[in-house]
Amino acid sequence: MTMGMTMTQKILARHAGMEHIEAGEFIEASLDGVLGNDITTPVAINILEERNIEKIEAADKTILVMDHFIPNKDIKSAMNCQMVRNFAASRKIDKYYDVGDMGIEHCLLPEKGLVVSGDAIIGADSHTCTYGALGAFSTGVGSTDMAAAMATGKAWFRVPEAIRFELKGELPKYVSGKDVILSIIGDIGVDGALYQSMEFGGEGMKSLSMADRFTIANMAIEAGAKNGIFEVDEATMAYQNGRGNKTPETYKADKDAVYARTIEIDLGKVEPVVAFPHLPSNIKRFGEFDEIVLDQVVIGSCTNGRLDDLRKAANIMKGKKAAKGTRTIIIPGTQQIYLDALREGIIEIFIEARAIVSTPTCGPCLGGYMGVLAKGERALSTTNRNFVGRMGHPESEVYLSNPEVAAASAITGRISHPEEVMK
């Protein structure tokens, strides 16, 4: 008897030219996109050159985004970007994004319609799983796989089994998708979905904004998942309307699809949480920890750098000042988000609140630049990882939260619930 397929399995089967696939099976799938950035692409280029591979079959599908260390922070980062820039020009890769029209890759691709529902895309960056918010299969790979995919337009996969997350209810005030995914990771652990697909659906999905969904899919990798993916609904289609020239394809799981397990989540019971050092799974709720004084707050990244995130933070910070001694850094996800925030008056709110606003960059998330921590310093960040030394010195500490908690904490100078500053 043939078993039903999950969303991910249906997308992979379609791209492998097969009617039916099952978890554990090895397949070769055609790709709709191959992503690289200024850190991972130079490694892929070196691999191609070592093997004397000149022809790039997937030149029209390759997307290169310079977003980690640009504007270039040092000579090495400048040389890396120069290599990628020259490679893109020589191989006629037109989807190359540099200073002036770039953005944080996982904010930029959906914004420009470079990935849509039903796509299969890989990226040499672990948070490529973000595009599952659109109902696409997307996953992170290494630079070797990226090189092979650029050369052939294909990639191999072991078909993942899936965990079904059945969402119901609505999120309370000051709670967002970040709290949903941190709570899930806190419950199942950083290996709780190892090489599995995290598939989200249910009537509660309607209450999640697209920003919430991007955030949840983005952090699927922090639970060890192969990918995270949401059912496609009216909100998904509305988001994609008018972006790019690709046509979305909708896939639904079969009614008899087989899941490793199903987890029900009542969104109405989710609380604001903070992930303490040094794992995203180390979550605590307010009332479960003592005062944590902060040296720095970062609001942005591929996890929480979207316009909705900035709006929520600005709503908390409006008319207030960031605490002296707490450096507050705001990073819009893309040039368009920056411009939209500027036109809405959001940027003015941040600057008047004593925050600084940066060009789009991944810089501080991985301790690259724009907010590197010194020994003993503590930061609260809306980014996605808080590993040892993630944002700088190995003896610094990174705490993770949603944008409203981060904004409230910037005002008080210590980790704070938004209700504390919105009384």
MARLUMVEX-138045 format. One record per residue (C-alpha): residue in three letters; residue number from 1; x, y, z. Coordinates in Angstrom, 3 decimals. Layout:
   residu   num       east      north         up
      ala   NUM          X          Y          Z
...
# end
This chain:
   residu   num       east      north         up
      met     1      0.000      0.000      0.000
      thr     2      1.350      3.433     -0.967
      met     3      1.607      5.875      1.928
      gly     4      0.488      9.501      1.645
      met     5      3.132     12.204      1.326
      thr     6      3.878     15.307      3.392
      met     7      4.266     18.760      1.797
      thr     8      8.041     18.445      1.642
      gln     9      7.844     14.991      0.110
      lys    10      5.434     16.210     -2.561
      ile    11      7.687     19.131     -3.519
      leu    12     10.768     16.913     -3.652
      ala    13      8.940     14.234     -5.662
      arg    14      7.867     16.853     -8.193
      his    15     11.427     18.133     -8.561
      ala    16     12.817     14.617     -8.833
      gly    17     10.335     13.766    -11.599
      met    18      8.816     10.996     -9.466
      glu    19      5.201     10.299     -8.583
      his    20      5.925      9.003     -5.129
      ile    21      8.795      9.099     -2.641
      glu    22      9.111      8.011      0.966
      ala    23     11.143      9.083      3.972
      gly    24     14.668      7.674      3.892
      glu    25     14.798      7.400      0.108
      phe    26     17.681      9.044     -1.763
      ile    27     16.699     11.246     -4.697
      glu    28     18.219     13.738     -7.107
      ala    29     16.115     16.864     -7.533
      ser    30     16.227     19.768     -9.958
      leu    31     16.542     23.092     -8.183
      asp    32     14.800     26.422     -8.598
      gly    33     17.507     28.328     -6.773
      val    34     21.098     28.069     -5.527
      leu    35     22.089     30.687     -2.970
      gly    36     25.491     31.833     -1.762
      asn    37     26.861     34.761      0.214
      asp    38     30.202     36.539      0.588
      ile    39     31.503     33.925      3.050
      thr    40     30.410     30.688      1.410
      thr    41     30.585     31.531     -2.303
      pro    42     34.390     32.040     -2.485
      val    43     34.819     28.491     -1.157
      ala    44     32.441     27.162     -3.845
      ile    45     34.304     29.116     -6.532
      asn    46     37.617     27.599     -5.429
      ile    47     36.078     24.117     -5.692
      leu    48     34.888     24.797     -9.244
      glu    49     38.304     26.146    -10.234
      glu    50     40.166     23.196     -8.685
      arg    51     38.084     20.871    -10.871
      asn    52     38.384     23.088    -13.947
      ile    53     34.593     23.446    -14.155
      glu    54     33.916     26.463    -16.337
      lys    55     30.284     26.000    -17.334
      ile    56     27.609     26.916    -14.806
      glu    57     24.414     25.138    -15.834
      ala    58     22.432     26.926    -13.139
      ala    59     23.660     30.467    -13.863
      asp    60     20.059     31.670    -14.229
      lys    61     19.134     30.055    -10.896
      thr    62     22.197     31.145     -8.928
      ile    63     21.649     33.977     -6.454
      leu    64     24.663     35.648     -4.863
      val    65     24.093     38.063     -1.982
      met    66     26.932     39.984     -0.378
      asp    67     25.546     40.514      3.116
      his    68     27.801     39.290      5.885
      phe    69     30.777     41.652      5.809
      ile    70     29.713     44.496      3.539
      pro    71     30.355     47.332      3.219
      asn    72     33.638     45.446      3.487
      lys    73     35.059     45.566      6.997
      asp    74     38.631     44.614      6.132
      ile    75     40.923     43.602      3.272
      lys    76     39.980     39.906      3.442
      ser    77     36.259     40.615      3.146
      ala    78     36.958     43.020      0.282
      met    79     38.951     40.335     -1.544
      asn    80     36.167     37.785     -1.012
      cys    81     33.537     40.117     -2.447
      gln    82     35.826     41.017     -5.343
      met    83     36.212     37.306     -6.159
      val    84     32.443     36.748     -6.130
      arg    85     31.802     39.940     -8.087
      asn    86     34.230     38.885    -10.819
      phe    87     32.825     35.323    -10.845
      ala    88     29.267     36.599    -11.289
      ala    89     30.326     38.814    -14.170
      ser    90     32.345     36.096    -15.930
      arg    91     29.573     33.473    -15.608
      lys    92     26.788     35.910    -16.506
      ile    93     25.017     35.499    -13.165
      asp    94     22.609     38.412    -13.105
      lys    95     21.124     37.736     -9.660
      tyr    96     24.104     39.303     -7.898
      tyr    97     23.343     41.704     -5.043
      asp    98     25.954     44.091     -3.663
      val    99     26.066     47.411     -1.799
      gly   100     23.130     49.586     -2.779
      asp   101     20.658     46.847     -3.696
      met   102     21.508     44.043     -1.319
      gly   103     19.869     42.981      1.917
      ile   104     20.169     40.163      4.416
      glu   105     19.769     37.202      2.082
      his   106     16.826     35.519      3.784
      cys   107     14.897     38.779      3.889
      leu   108     15.904     39.740      0.348
      leu   109     14.952     36.618     -1.618
      pro   110     11.276     36.489     -0.554
      glu   111     10.994     40.264     -0.865
      lys   112     12.124     40.194     -4.488
      gly   113     10.067     37.125     -5.367
      leu   114     13.209     35.092     -6.076
      val   115     11.662     32.167     -4.182
      val   116      7.968     31.242     -4.194
      ser   117      5.606     28.516     -2.993
      gly   118      6.496     25.084     -4.336
      asp   119     10.141     25.934     -5.092
      ala   120     13.053     23.700     -4.161
      ile   121     16.061     25.821     -3.244
      ile   122     19.330     25.249     -1.443
      gly   123     21.697     27.803     -0.004
      ala   124     25.169     27.755      1.442
      asp   125     23.833     29.255      4.649
      ser   126     22.123     27.305      7.393
      his   127     19.130     29.625      7.652
      thr   128     18.070     29.043      4.054
      cys   129     15.203     27.107      5.636
      thr   130     13.500     30.509      6.066
      tyr   131     11.643     30.191      2.743
      gly   132      9.526     27.368      4.116
      ala   133      7.292     30.195      5.335
      leu   134      6.164     30.479      1.709
      gly   135      5.470     26.762      1.346
      ala   136      8.767     26.134     -0.434
      phe   137     11.312     23.415      0.296
      ser   138     14.519     25.164      1.276
      thr   139     17.524     24.003      3.210
      gly   140     21.092     24.944      4.021
      val   141     24.066     23.105      2.528
      gly   142     27.842     23.402      2.467
      ser   143     29.887     25.208     -0.168
      thr   144     30.752     21.906     -1.885
      asp   145     27.072     21.181     -2.476
      met   146     26.603     24.753     -3.624
      ala   147     29.395     24.350     -6.184
      ala   148     27.883     21.106     -7.488
      ala   149     24.427     22.664     -7.678
      met   150     25.719     25.681     -9.612
      ala   151     27.456     23.334    -12.042
      thr   152     24.499     20.975    -12.550
      gly   153     21.334     22.688    -11.335
      lys   154     20.624     19.630     -9.175
      ala   155     21.203     18.304     -5.674
      trp   156     20.714     15.002     -3.893
      phe   157     18.631     14.559     -0.766
      arg   158     17.671     11.877      1.683
      val   159     13.932     12.409      1.911
      pro   160     13.126     13.556      5.451
      glu   161     10.321     12.285      7.615
      ala   162      8.226     14.998      9.203
      ile   163      6.857     16.347     12.469
      arg   164      3.420     17.935     12.157
      phe   165      2.862     21.073     14.278
      glu   166     -0.875     21.679     14.598
      leu   167     -1.434     25.330     15.513
      lys   168     -4.591     26.631     17.189
      gly   169     -5.636     29.839     18.947
      glu   170     -4.065     33.303     18.629
      leu   171     -0.899     34.856     19.979
      pro   172     -1.340     37.149     23.031
      lys   173     -0.052     40.734     23.128
      tyr   174      3.752     41.134     23.062
      val   175      4.165     37.532     21.866
      ser   176      5.427     36.717     18.372
      gly   177      6.653     33.935     16.125
      lys   178     10.038     34.163     17.854
      asp   179      8.454     33.020     21.111
      val   180      6.671     30.179     19.304
      ile   181      9.839     28.732     17.798
      leu   182     11.980     29.320     20.906
      ser   183      9.311     27.554     22.986
      ile   184      9.271     24.638     20.540
      ile   185     13.068     24.359     20.621
      gly   186     12.944     24.605     24.405
      asp   187     10.520     21.669     24.473
      ile   188     12.069     19.341     21.882
      gly   189     15.731     20.403     22.154
      val   190     18.321     21.486     19.585
      asp   191     18.268     17.993     18.078
      gly   192     14.553     17.387     18.540
      ala   193     13.828     17.477     14.796
      leu   194     17.137     16.116     13.532
      tyr   195     17.020     15.790      9.715
      gln   196     13.240     16.007      9.855
      ser   197     10.809     18.399      8.223
      met   198      8.922     20.668     10.630
      glu   199      5.535     21.106      8.963
      phe   200      3.226     23.825     10.338
      gly   201     -0.517     24.036      9.769
      gly   202     -3.871     24.282     11.498
      glu   203     -6.418     27.037     12.038
      gly   204     -4.055     28.972     14.320
      met   205     -1.812     29.686     11.363
      lys   206     -4.215     32.430     10.282
      ser   207     -3.214     34.556     13.257
      leu   208      0.478     34.457     12.340
      ser   209      1.832     37.275     10.194
      met   210      4.206     36.438      7.378
      ala   211      6.990     37.911      9.538
      asp   212      6.055     35.421     12.279
      arg   213      6.148     32.550      9.786
      phe   214      9.524     33.591      8.358
      thr   215     10.920     33.726     11.895
      ile   216      9.605     30.272     12.789
      ala   217     10.838     28.659      9.559
      asn   218     14.185     30.466      9.907
      met   219     14.919     28.807     13.236
      ala   220     13.862     25.279     12.238
      ile   221     17.574     24.579     11.806
      glu   222     18.098     25.406     15.492
      ala   223     16.064     22.265     16.270
      gly   224     18.256     20.308     13.856
      ala   225     15.565     20.167     11.162
      lys   226     16.232     19.682      7.469
      asn   227     13.589     22.281      6.738
      gly   228     10.574     24.057      8.168
      ile   229      7.500     24.555      6.008
      phe   230      4.085     26.208      6.312
      glu   231      0.876     25.376      4.517
      val   232      0.055     27.931      1.831
      asp   233     -2.959     30.124      2.567
      glu   234     -4.402     33.462      1.490
      ala   235     -1.777     35.384      3.465
      thr   236      1.002     33.518      1.666
      met   237     -0.461     34.280     -1.733
      ala   238     -1.109     37.919     -0.808
      tyr   239      2.538     38.326      0.256
      gln   240      3.783     36.936     -3.043
      asn   241      1.452     38.991     -5.206
      gly   242      3.405     41.446     -7.329
      arg   243      6.841     40.172     -6.322
      gly   244      9.031     38.920     -9.167
      asn   245      7.832     36.947    -12.161
      lys   246      7.698     33.396    -10.798
      thr   247      4.378     31.591    -10.429
      pro   248      3.761     29.970     -7.017
      glu   249      2.711     26.312     -6.927
      thr   250      0.736     25.053     -3.965
      tyr   251      1.291     21.631     -2.428
      lys   252     -0.806     20.108      0.342
      ala   253      0.030     17.090      2.432
      asp   254     -2.077     14.028      1.759
      lys   255     -4.725     13.299      4.386
      asp   256     -3.005     10.012      5.097
      ala   257      0.508     11.510      5.136
      val   258      2.718      9.764      7.653
      tyr   259      4.293     11.868     10.418
      ala   260      6.884     10.821     12.976
      arg   261      4.709     12.617     15.502
      thr   262      2.172     15.440     15.801
      ile   263      2.577     18.275     18.300
      glu   264     -0.373     20.545     19.110
      ile   265      0.435     24.147     20.019
      asp   266     -2.121     26.507     21.554
      leu   267     -0.758     29.890     20.470
      gly   268     -2.864     31.590     23.137
      lys   269     -0.735     29.952     25.826
      val   270      2.638     30.994     24.392
      glu   271      4.485     33.550     26.559
      pro   272      7.399     35.879     25.815
      val   273     10.547     33.844     26.451
      val   274     14.279     34.502     26.540
      ala   275     16.894     31.991     25.418
      phe   276     19.782     32.133     27.876
      pro   277     23.393     31.309     26.999
      his   278     24.538     29.207     25.302
      leu   279     21.755     27.395     23.396
      pro   280     18.459     28.477     21.802
      ser   281     16.814     25.678     23.775
      asn   282     17.812     27.177     27.133
      ile   283     14.644     29.222     27.455
      lys   284     13.272     30.926     30.521
      arg   285     10.000     32.751     31.072
      phe   286      9.681     36.045     32.907
      gly   287      9.612     35.336     36.602
      glu   288     12.060     32.473     36.205
      phe   289     15.246     34.589     36.214
      asp   290     16.902     37.392     38.178
      glu   291     17.993     40.771     36.822
      ile   292     20.209     40.565     33.740
      val   293     21.938     43.900     33.012
      leu   294     22.761     44.459     29.336
      asp   295     25.665     46.120     27.547
      gln   296     24.058     45.820     24.111
      val   297     20.725     45.200     22.374
      val   298     20.492     44.176     18.706
      ile   299     17.210     44.261     16.778
      gly   300     17.430     42.853     13.245
      ser   301     18.899     39.845     11.393
      cys   302     17.348     37.315      9.009
      thr   303     15.226     36.202     11.943
      asn   304     13.698     39.530     13.048
      gly   305     14.782     42.279     10.657
      arg   306     11.498     42.659      8.786
      leu   307      9.257     45.726      8.776
      asp   308      6.730     44.151     11.155
      asp   309      9.548     43.459     13.597
      leu   310     10.774     47.054     13.419
      arg   311      7.229     48.365     13.845
      lys   312      6.789     46.341     17.034
      ala   313     10.105     47.552     18.424
      ala   314      9.344     51.171     17.517
      asn   315      5.956     50.951     19.239
      ile   316      7.773     50.077     22.456
      met   317     10.558     52.663     22.074
      lys   318      8.498     55.633     20.866
      gly   319      9.046     58.676     23.071
      lys   320     11.568     56.877     25.277
      lys   321     15.363     56.710     25.520
      ala   322     17.591     53.667     25.514
      ala   323     19.335     53.288     28.846
      lys   324     22.757     54.883     29.042
      gly   325     25.353     52.155     28.977
      thr   326     23.195     49.921     26.754
      arg   327     24.281     50.207     23.142
      thr   328     21.205     49.708     20.938
      ile   329     21.709     48.647     17.321
      ile   330     18.863     48.428     14.795
      ile   331     19.429     46.611     11.484
      pro   332     16.690     46.654      8.812
      gly   333     16.730     43.444      6.768
      thr   334     16.867     45.052      3.322
      gln   335     17.188     48.405      1.601
      gln   336     13.416     48.349      0.976
      ile   337     12.655     47.625      4.628
      tyr   338     15.016     50.459      5.585
      leu   339     13.234     52.808      3.178
      asp   340      9.765     51.743      4.319
      ala   341     10.770     52.208      7.958
      leu   342     12.190     55.623      7.115
      arg   343      8.995     56.721      5.371
      glu   344      6.841     55.478      8.266
      gly   345      8.856     57.487     10.775
      ile   346     10.158     54.354     12.467
      ile   347     13.811     55.229     11.926
      glu   348     13.264     58.625     13.540
      ile   349     11.799     56.910     16.607
      phe   350     14.878     54.724     16.941
      ile   351     17.351     57.565     16.542
      glu   352     15.489     59.763     19.005
      ala   353     15.558     56.794     21.400
      arg   354     19.388     56.855     21.272
      ala   355     19.669     53.756     19.043
      ile   356     21.822     53.561     15.928
      val   357     20.488     52.288     12.601
      ser   358     22.752     50.263     10.312
      thr   359     22.709     49.333      6.662
      pro   360     21.402     45.748      6.185
      thr   361     24.046     43.274      7.299
      cys   362     24.488     39.956      9.099
      gly   363     27.499     41.536     10.852
      pro   364     26.735     41.352     14.575
      cys   365     24.823     38.040     14.458
      leu   366     28.026     36.074     13.935
      gly   367     30.410     38.431     15.696
      gly   368     31.656     39.855     12.412
      tyr   369     31.291     43.593     12.913
      met   370     28.726     46.264     13.831
      gly   371     28.480     45.101     17.434
      val   372     31.202     42.668     18.484
      leu   373     31.103     41.927     22.227
      ala   374     34.063     42.310     24.576
      lys   375     34.993     39.938     27.387
      gly   376     32.273     39.705     30.016
      glu   377     29.700     41.726     28.067
      arg   378     26.052     40.709     27.751
      ala   379     23.773     41.281     24.766
      leu   380     20.093     40.664     24.146
      ser   381     19.511     40.047     20.459
      thr   382     16.684     39.145     18.097
      thr   383     19.133     36.984     16.130
      asn   384     18.964     33.196     16.050
      arg   385     22.013     31.806     17.822
      asn   386     23.583     32.326     21.229
      phe   387     26.442     29.833     21.108
      val   388     29.679     30.471     23.013
      gly   389     31.482     33.380     21.342
      arg   390     28.765     33.813     18.711
      met   391     28.829     37.630     18.879
      gly   392     32.404     38.145     19.977
      his   393     34.534     37.213     22.969
      pro   394     34.055     33.620     24.171
      glu   395     33.427     34.970     27.662
      ser   396     30.600     37.233     26.497
      glu   397     26.933     36.189     26.745
      val   398     24.126     36.347     24.157
      tyr   399     20.447     36.163     25.080
      leu   400     17.732     35.780     22.424
      ser   401     14.240     37.294     22.410
      asn   402     11.470     38.745     20.282
      pro   403     11.724     42.395     19.061
      glu   404      9.340     43.812     21.682
      val   405     11.249     42.281     24.584
      ala   406     14.499     43.541     23.031
      ala   407     13.094     47.049     22.652
      ala   408     11.787     47.148     26.213
      ser   409     15.122     45.867     27.477
      ala   410     16.979     48.587     25.568
      ile   411     14.911     51.158     27.480
      thr   412     15.516     49.675     30.938
      gly   413     19.064     48.430     30.329
      arg   414     18.153     44.964     31.604
      ile   415     16.070     42.107     30.231
      ser   416     12.495     43.330     30.643
      his   417      8.956     42.382     29.719
      pro   418      7.310     44.958     27.386
      glu   419      4.540     45.517     29.942
      glu   420      7.133     47.088     32.236
      val   421      7.719     50.036     29.906
      met   422      4.218     50.245     28.424
      lys   423      2.338     50.840     31.676
# end
